Amino acid sequence: MLRDRHARRNLVTFIVLVALSAVMFALADTRPVQELRNGVRFAMGPIQEALGDGTRSLTSVLDAISEVDQLRLQNDELSLEVQRLNEELAGMEALRAEVDNLEELLGTRERLTADDIETVAAGVSARQFTQFERVITLDRGAEADVRVGAPVLSSGGALLGRVIDVGEGWSDVMLISDSNFLVAGLDRRTKATGNVIGRLSAPLSMTEVKRSDKMSENDLIVTLGAQLGGGIRSVYPPGIPIGRVVDIIDAADSIVKSALLVPVADLEHIEHALVMTNFRPPRKSKATDEGAG
């Protein structure tokens, strides 16, 4: 009996749904239904638009995140490229400086050759800069006719020092800044003379200058290179640039004065040098010690 009642209820429900569908189908094109449909569409429009905007916003955020990642990756790649180019540029600048230095060395050598001064070019292989000495080692020696006592010049032709020891394939050079170095100097402008001595890291000192001799800052001091008579000649040829005057010390109670010089050659960054090979040490004499140059 319960089963019959349940079957009748299902049948009635089915008939009602069919009837409603028929009614709705019949009324679908009627004006009231269309107005109701338009009203529902109008009411739901903002919600649909908001949902659409939200979807588009979320898509835009995801696209922006992806674009930021791509830009970050590109930035890293560009940074690496900039670093590589900077390294190449630094290498090119160093090479250019080396070429300029060698061109200057060649020009100086040609000028010296014109003055009958023979030289050999050498590279600096070691430096011994201590609180007691200023010595460099060159990569040329006895095999290139380098001799002890030979003057050594910078690539620009300024005085660097003199050879103090020689072997096969090497030679040691005492720089003009060494405290044991001494050479006779001449003020090229005023002809004042004095002894130039090294003082390690401090400026060179030109001593024993007559008080009556005129000197001014920026004056160029060169090697005196005087002929001493009796066949004895100076250790250094005349006119080799040594340094420029930066200060003059003139004590009122002294008959002499002194000057401080900055070397013309860059003693701290020497890469190449010219050694005079047709130099012959002067005859042994007190007058021909280092100060006779």
C-alpha positions as CSV (number, residue, x, y, z in Angstrom):
1,M,0.0,0.0,0.0
2,L,2.8,2.4,0.8
3,R,4.5,1.4,-2.4
4,D,1.3,2.4,-4.4
5,R,1.1,5.7,-2.5
6,H,4.8,6.5,-3.4
7,A,4.2,5.6,-7.0
8,R,1.2,7.9,-7.2
9,R,3.2,10.8,-5.7
10,N,6.0,10.4,-8.3
11,L,3.4,10.3,-11.1
12,V,1.8,13.5,-9.8
13,T,5.1,15.2,-9.5
14,F,6.0,14.2,-13.0
15,I,2.7,15.5,-14.4
16,V,3.2,18.9,-12.6
17,L,6.7,19.3,-13.9
18,V,5.5,18.6,-17.5
19,A,2.7,21.0,-17.1
20,L,5.1,23.7,-15.7
21,S,7.5,23.2,-18.6
22,A,4.7,23.5,-21.1
23,V,3.5,26.7,-19.5
24,M,7.0,28.1,-19.3
25,F,7.7,27.2,-23.0
26,A,4.4,28.8,-23.9
27,L,5.2,32.0,-22.0
28,A,8.9,32.1,-23.0
29,D,8.3,34.7,-25.7
30,T,5.8,36.7,-23.9
31,R,6.6,40.3,-22.8
32,P,6.4,39.7,-19.0
33,V,8.8,36.8,-19.2
34,Q,11.2,38.8,-21.4
35,E,11.1,41.7,-19.0
36,L,11.7,39.4,-16.1
37,R,14.7,37.9,-18.0
38,N,16.1,41.3,-18.8
39,G,15.6,42.4,-15.1
40,V,17.5,39.3,-13.9
41,R,20.3,40.0,-16.5
42,F,20.5,43.7,-15.4
43,A,20.6,42.7,-11.7
44,M,23.3,40.1,-12.4
45,G,25.4,42.4,-14.7
46,P,27.5,44.1,-12.0
47,I,28.2,40.8,-10.4
48,Q,29.3,39.3,-13.7
49,E,31.4,42.3,-14.5
50,A,33.0,42.3,-11.1
51,L,33.8,38.6,-11.5
52,G,35.3,39.4,-15.0
53,D,37.4,42.3,-13.6
54,G,38.6,40.1,-10.8
55,T,39.7,37.4,-13.3
56,R,41.4,40.0,-15.5
57,S,43.1,41.5,-12.4
58,L,44.4,38.2,-11.3
59,T,45.6,37.4,-14.8
60,S,47.3,40.8,-14.9
61,V,49.1,40.2,-11.5
62,L,50.3,36.8,-12.7
63,D,51.5,38.3,-16.0
64,A,53.3,41.1,-14.0
65,I,55.0,38.6,-11.8
66,S,56.2,36.6,-14.8
67,E,57.4,39.8,-16.5
68,V,59.3,40.8,-13.3
69,D,61.0,37.4,-13.2
70,Q,62.0,37.8,-16.9
71,L,63.3,41.3,-16.3
72,R,65.3,40.1,-13.3
73,L,66.8,37.3,-15.4
74,Q,67.6,39.8,-18.2
75,N,69.2,42.2,-15.7
76,D,71.4,39.4,-14.3
77,E,72.5,38.6,-17.9
78,L,73.2,42.2,-18.7
79,S,75.2,42.6,-15.4
80,L,77.4,39.7,-16.4
81,E,77.8,41.2,-19.9
82,V,78.7,44.6,-18.4
83,Q,81.3,42.9,-16.1
84,R,82.8,41.0,-19.0
85,L,83.0,44.2,-21.1
86,N,84.6,46.1,-18.3
87,E,87.2,43.4,-17.8
88,E,87.9,43.5,-21.6
89,L,88.2,47.3,-21.5
90,A,90.6,47.1,-18.5
91,G,92.7,44.6,-20.4
92,M,92.7,46.9,-23.5
93,E,93.6,49.9,-21.4
94,A,96.5,48.0,-19.8
95,L,97.6,46.9,-23.2
96,R,97.3,50.4,-24.6
97,A,99.4,51.7,-21.7
98,E,102.0,49.0,-22.4
99,V,102.1,50.0,-26.1
100,D,102.5,53.7,-25.2
101,N,105.3,52.9,-22.8
102,L,107.2,50.9,-25.4
103,E,106.7,53.6,-28.0
104,E,108.1,56.1,-25.6
105,L,111.0,53.7,-24.8
106,L,111.7,53.4,-28.5
107,G,111.6,57.1,-29.1
108,T,114.0,57.7,-26.2
109,R,116.3,55.1,-27.5
110,E,116.4,56.6,-31.0
111,R,117.2,60.1,-29.5
112,L,120.0,58.6,-27.5
113,T,121.4,56.8,-30.5
114,A,121.5,60.1,-32.3
115,D,123.7,61.4,-29.5
116,D,126.0,58.3,-29.9
117,I,124.6,56.7,-26.7
118,E,124.0,53.0,-27.1
119,T,121.4,51.4,-24.9
120,V,119.6,48.1,-24.4
121,A,116.0,47.9,-23.3
122,A,115.1,45.7,-20.3
123,G,112.1,44.8,-18.3
124,V,111.7,45.0,-14.6
125,S,111.6,41.4,-13.1
126,A,111.8,42.2,-9.4
127,R,111.7,45.1,-6.9
128,Q,113.4,45.4,-3.5
129,F,111.8,48.3,-1.8
130,T,112.6,48.2,1.9
131,Q,113.3,50.7,4.7
132,F,117.0,50.5,3.7
133,E,117.1,50.3,-0.1
134,R,115.5,50.9,-3.4
135,V,116.7,48.3,-5.9
136,I,115.1,46.8,-9.0
137,T,116.2,43.8,-11.0
138,L,116.2,43.9,-14.8
139,D,115.9,40.9,-17.1
140,R,119.0,41.7,-19.1
141,G,122.6,41.3,-18.0
142,A,126.1,40.4,-19.1
143,E,124.8,38.7,-22.3
144,A,123.5,42.1,-23.4
145,D,126.7,43.9,-22.5
146,V,125.3,45.4,-19.3
147,R,128.1,46.5,-17.0
148,V,128.3,47.5,-13.3
149,G,128.2,51.3,-13.0
150,A,126.1,51.8,-16.2
151,P,123.5,54.6,-16.0
152,V,119.9,53.4,-16.3
153,L,117.2,55.6,-17.7
154,S,113.4,55.5,-17.7
155,S,111.3,55.0,-20.8
156,G,111.1,58.8,-21.0
157,G,114.8,59.3,-20.7
158,A,114.9,60.4,-17.0
159,L,117.6,59.1,-14.6
160,L,116.5,55.9,-12.8
161,G,119.8,54.9,-11.2
162,R,122.9,52.9,-12.0
163,V,123.8,49.2,-12.3
164,I,125.3,47.7,-9.1
165,D,125.5,44.0,-10.0
166,V,125.3,41.9,-13.1
167,G,124.8,38.3,-14.1
168,E,123.7,36.3,-17.1
169,G,120.2,37.4,-17.8
170,W,119.8,39.8,-15.0
171,S,121.2,43.0,-13.4
172,D,120.5,44.9,-10.2
173,V,119.9,48.7,-10.4
174,M,120.2,51.1,-7.4
175,L,117.5,53.7,-7.9
176,I,118.1,57.4,-7.3
177,S,115.8,57.2,-4.3
178,D,118.1,54.8,-2.5
179,S,119.8,56.4,0.4
180,N,123.3,55.4,-0.9
181,F,122.7,57.0,-4.3
182,L,124.5,60.3,-5.1
183,V,124.9,62.3,-8.3
184,A,126.0,65.8,-9.2
185,G,123.0,67.9,-10.3
186,L,122.6,71.1,-12.3
187,D,119.7,73.6,-12.3
188,R,119.1,73.8,-16.1
189,R,117.7,77.3,-15.8
190,T,120.1,79.0,-13.4
191,K,123.1,76.7,-13.6
192,A,123.2,76.2,-9.9
193,T,125.0,73.0,-8.9
194,G,124.8,70.6,-5.9
195,N,124.8,66.9,-4.9
196,V,121.5,65.0,-5.3
197,I,121.1,62.2,-2.8
198,G,118.3,59.7,-2.4
199,R,116.0,59.6,0.7
200,L,113.9,56.4,0.1
201,S,110.2,57.5,0.2
202,A,111.0,61.1,0.9
203,P,111.8,63.6,-1.9
204,L,115.4,63.7,-3.2
205,S,117.6,66.3,-1.6
206,M,120.0,68.5,-3.6
207,T,122.6,69.7,-1.1
208,E,125.7,71.9,-1.1
209,V,124.1,74.6,-3.3
210,K,125.7,78.0,-2.9
211,R,123.4,80.5,-1.2
212,S,124.2,83.0,-4.0
213,D,122.9,80.6,-6.7
214,K,119.4,81.2,-7.7
215,M,116.8,78.4,-7.6
216,S,113.0,78.4,-7.8
217,E,110.3,75.8,-7.4
218,N,109.6,73.7,-10.6
219,D,113.2,74.2,-11.8
220,L,114.4,71.1,-13.6
221,I,117.6,69.5,-12.2
222,V,119.7,67.4,-14.6
223,T,122.9,65.5,-14.4
224,L,126.0,67.8,-14.3
225,G,128.1,65.4,-16.4
226,A,131.2,67.6,-16.0
227,Q,134.6,66.8,-17.6
228,L,137.0,66.5,-14.7
229,G,140.2,66.8,-16.6
230,G,143.1,64.4,-17.0
231,G,141.0,62.1,-19.1
232,I,138.5,61.5,-16.3
233,R,134.9,62.0,-17.1
234,S,131.7,62.0,-15.2
235,V,129.8,58.8,-14.3
236,Y,126.8,60.2,-16.1
237,P,126.3,62.0,-19.4
238,P,125.3,65.6,-19.0
239,G,121.7,66.8,-19.2
240,I,119.8,63.7,-18.0
241,P,116.6,64.8,-16.1
242,I,116.7,63.9,-12.4
243,G,113.9,65.8,-10.7
244,R,112.0,69.1,-10.2
245,V,112.4,71.5,-7.3
246,V,109.4,71.4,-4.9
247,D,111.0,73.3,-2.0
248,I,114.1,75.3,-1.1
249,I,115.7,75.2,2.3
250,D,117.8,78.3,3.0
251,A,119.2,78.7,6.5
252,A,120.3,82.3,7.3
253,D,123.4,81.0,9.3
254,S,124.7,78.7,6.5
255,I,126.8,79.5,3.4
256,V,125.0,76.8,1.5
257,K,121.3,75.9,0.9
258,S,119.5,72.8,-0.3
259,A,116.4,71.9,-2.3
260,L,113.9,69.1,-2.3
261,L,113.2,67.4,-5.6
262,V,110.5,65.1,-7.0
263,P,112.0,62.6,-9.4
264,V,111.0,63.0,-13.1
265,A,110.7,59.2,-13.5
266,D,107.9,57.3,-11.8
267,L,110.1,55.2,-9.5
268,E,107.2,53.3,-8.0
269,H,105.8,51.9,-11.3
270,I,108.8,51.1,-13.4
271,E,108.1,48.4,-16.0
272,H,110.9,49.0,-18.6
273,A,114.3,50.7,-18.6
274,L,117.2,51.6,-20.8
275,V,120.7,50.7,-19.8
276,M,123.6,52.5,-21.4
277,T,125.9,49.8,-22.9
278,N,128.6,52.0,-24.4
279,F,129.3,53.4,-20.9
280,R,132.7,52.7,-19.5
281,P,133.4,53.2,-15.8
282,P,135.7,56.2,-15.2
283,R,139.2,55.8,-14.0
284,K,139.3,55.1,-10.2
285,S,139.7,58.3,-8.3
286,K,138.1,60.0,-5.3
287,A,136.8,62.6,-7.7
288,T,135.0,60.0,-9.7
289,D,133.0,58.4,-6.9
290,E,129.2,58.6,-7.2
291,G,129.1,62.3,-6.5
292,A,131.1,63.1,-9.5
293,G,128.3,62.4,-11.9
